[in-house]
Amino acid sequence: MTTNKTGKQNWGMVVDVDKCTGCQACVLACQSENNVPINTQERFERGRAISWIRVERYWEGNYPDVKARFIPIMCQHCENAPCEPVCPVYATYHNSEGLNVQVYNRCVGTRYCANGCPFTVRFFNYWEPVWPESFRNHLNPDVTVRSRGIMEKCSFCVQRIRRGVRTAKKENRDLIDGEIQTACSQACPTSALVFGDLNDNNSAVSKMKHDERTYKLLPHLNLDQNVVYLAKVDPEKKIESHSVESGSHD
């Protein structure tokens, strides 16, 4: 299964909430792949922890019949991104491949983009990152180590995208659906996260996007995100209501 022949991809992700078990494997994989600083207890207590992807927990029902629901949330890579027009130095913009790009060496840390983002997925780096000596060798050489004073967020593992595109071009072939995976989608044990080219009608993400369970977060804002969710399935109701949109979570 190949991508479209035009060579113009529109990268996106489909998150099947019905498959998510809240194991946090995606969070750990993202942290390791993208050189995200270690979050200590002090940083959590001061509200300054950094996590490019988080798994939110929701509760449904009344005691003792309470069910835990989980939903991974990362940068939604919005086509109508509210974070982009407020940046005074154009450090964040939307490219032709559907990615909301963050240019680290251009960012001056105004945090306007974080204030404009309704999903709380942008983080200000308050400290110069430091890892224990035993962890130094685990840093990814393909990803820059961000310095204090800039904004950072999910990039759909753009370093993997670029590597995959270069490899396909060198081998004079089209990209294969599933060939490029983000760290979170690769690490997910239940395949709840699926990444691919939305412009390819035969790709897994393109087919899943048209599932009857499809919905987007905060649809009333008309942000046209490239991250699509599939609702939790209830054996009795067939498909549950989207609890995320109601905003009831812990």
C-alpha positions in Angstrom: 0.0 0.0 0.0 1.6 3.2 -1.1 0.9 6.9 -0.5 -0.4 9.3 -3.1 1.7 9.7 -6.2 2.0 13.5 -5.9 4.5 13.3 -3.1 2.5 15.8 -1.0 1.6 14.2 2.3 -0.8 15.4 4.9 0.4 13.8 8.1 -2.2 13.0 10.7 -3.1 10.6 13.5 -6.2 8.6 14.6 -6.6 7.8 18.3 -8.9 4.9 19.0 -10.0 5.7 22.6 -11.7 2.2 22.8 -8.2 0.6 22.6 -6.4 2.9 25.0 -5.6 1.2 28.4 -3.8 4.2 29.9 -0.5 2.3 30.2 1.5 5.5 29.5 3.9 3.7 27.0 3.3 6.5 24.5 4.4 9.1 27.1 7.6 7.3 27.9 8.4 6.7 24.2 7.9 10.3 23.4 10.1 11.4 26.2 12.9 9.2 25.1 12.6 9.9 21.4 12.4 13.7 21.7 14.9 14.4 24.5 12.1 15.6 26.8 13.6 16.7 30.2 13.1 14.5 33.2 10.1 15.7 35.3 11.0 15.7 39.0 8.5 15.9 41.8 9.4 19.6 42.3 8.5 20.4 38.7 5.1 18.8 39.0 4.4 20.6 42.3 5.3 23.9 40.7 3.2 23.1 37.6 6.3 23.3 35.3 6.6 19.7 34.1 7.0 19.1 30.4 5.2 16.2 28.5 4.6 16.4 24.8 1.8 13.8 25.1 -0.4 13.0 28.1 -3.0 10.4 28.9 -6.0 12.0 30.6 -8.2 9.9 32.9 -11.9 10.3 33.0 -14.5 8.6 35.2 -17.9 7.4 34.1 -20.8 6.2 36.2 -21.5 6.2 39.9 -19.9 4.2 42.7 -19.5 1.3 42.8 -20.1 1.0 39.1 -17.4 3.4 38.1 -15.4 3.0 34.9 -12.1 4.6 34.1 -11.7 6.1 30.6 -8.4 7.2 29.1 -7.6 9.5 26.2 -4.1 10.5 24.9 -3.8 14.1 24.0 -0.9 15.7 22.1 -0.5 18.7 19.8 -3.6 18.5 17.5 -1.7 20.0 14.5 -4.7 22.3 13.7 -5.2 23.6 10.2 -6.7 26.7 11.8 -4.2 26.8 14.7 -4.8 29.6 17.3 -1.2 29.4 18.3 0.2 30.5 15.0 -1.1 34.1 14.4 -0.2 35.2 17.9 3.5 34.4 17.6 5.4 37.7 17.1 8.5 36.1 15.6 6.7 33.4 13.4 8.3 30.6 15.4 5.3 28.4 14.9 3.5 27.9 11.6 1.6 25.3 9.5 3.6 23.7 6.7 2.4 22.1 3.5 2.5 18.6 5.1 -0.1 19.3 7.8 2.4 19.8 10.6 2.3 22.6 13.1 6.0 23.4 13.1 7.9 24.9 16.1 11.2 26.6 15.2 13.2 26.4 18.4 16.0 28.8 17.5 13.5 31.5 16.5 11.3 31.3 19.6 11.8 34.0 22.2 9.5 32.5 24.8 6.6 35.0 24.9 4.2 32.1 25.7 1.5 33.7 23.5 1.1 30.4 21.7 0.5 28.5 24.9 -2.2 31.0 25.9 -3.9 30.6 22.6 -3.9 26.8 22.6 -7.1 25.3 24.0 -5.6 21.8 24.5 -2.8 22.8 26.8 -0.2 21.0 24.8 2.5 23.6 24.6 5.2 23.9 27.3 7.6 26.6 28.3 11.1 25.3 29.2 11.9 26.9 32.6 15.3 25.2 33.1 18.3 24.0 31.2 17.7 20.3 30.9 20.0 18.1 32.9 20.2 14.3 32.8 22.1 11.9 35.1 25.4 10.8 33.7 24.0 7.3 33.2 21.3 8.7 31.0 23.4 10.7 28.7 23.8 8.0 26.1 20.1 7.6 25.7 19.6 11.1 24.1 18.5 11.0 20.5 21.2 12.7 18.3 18.5 13.5 15.7 16.7 15.8 18.1 18.0 19.0 19.5 18.2 19.5 23.2 16.0 22.6 23.8 17.5 25.3 26.0 15.7 27.3 28.7 13.3 30.1 27.7 11.6 28.5 24.6 8.3 26.8 23.9 8.2 23.2 22.8 5.6 20.6 21.9 4.8 17.5 19.9 6.2 17.5 16.4 4.8 14.2 15.1 8.4 13.0 15.4 9.4 15.1 12.3 12.9 13.6 12.4 11.4 10.2 11.7 9.3 11.7 8.9 12.3 13.3 7.2 14.4 10.1 7.6 11.7 8.0 6.0 11.1 10.4 3.1 14.9 10.6 2.4 15.2 6.8 2.5 12.3 6.3 0.0 13.7 9.0 -2.3 17.2 7.4 -2.2 15.6 4.0 -3.1 13.5 5.7 -5.8 10.2 4.5 -4.5 7.0 5.7 -2.9 6.5 5.7 0.8 4.7 2.6 2.2 1.7 3.2 4.5 2.9 2.5 8.0 6.6 2.8 7.1 6.9 6.0 9.1 5.7 5.8 12.7 5.9 8.3 15.5 7.4 7.1 18.8 4.0 7.0 20.5 2.3 5.1 17.8 5.2 2.6 17.5 5.2 2.0 21.3 1.4 1.6 21.8 0.8 -2.0 22.7 -2.8 -1.9 21.6 -2.3 0.1 18.4 -4.6 2.8 19.7 -2.5 5.4 18.0 -2.3 5.2 14.2 -0.1 7.6 12.2 0.0 8.1 8.4 -0.8 10.2 5.4 -4.4 11.5 5.3 -4.0 12.4 1.6 -3.7 8.7 0.8 -7.2 7.3 0.4 -5.9 3.8 1.0 -3.9 4.5 4.2 -5.1 3.2 7.5 -5.5 6.7 9.0 -7.6 7.9 6.0 -10.0 4.9 6.3 -10.2 5.2 10.1 -11.0 8.9 9.8 -14.3 8.1 8.1 -15.4 5.6 10.8 -18.8 6.3 12.3 -17.1 6.7 15.7 -15.0 9.7 14.5 -14.9 12.9 16.4 -12.5 15.8 17.2 -11.8 17.6 20.4 -13.6 20.9 20.9 -15.3 20.9 17.5 -17.1 24.1 18.1 -13.8 26.0 17.8 -13.5 24.9 14.1 -9.8 24.3 14.3 -9.7 21.5 11.7 -7.2 19.3 13.6 -5.1 16.6 12.0 -5.6 14.4 15.0 -8.9 12.5 15.0 -10.4 10.4 17.8 -12.6 7.3 17.7 -15.2 7.2 20.5 -15.3 4.5 23.2 -17.6 1.6 22.3 -20.2 0.6 24.9 -21.6 -3.0 24.4 -25.0 -1.8 25.5 -25.2 1.5 23.8 -23.0 0.5 20.8 -21.2 3.8 20.9 -20.8 6.0 23.9 -21.3 9.8 24.0 -18.0 11.7 23.8 -17.3 12.4 27.5 -14.3 14.5 26.4 -16.5 17.2 25.0 -18.4 17.5 28.2 -15.2 18.4 30.0 -15.7 16.1 33.0 -12.4 14.7 34.1 -10.2 14.4 37.1 
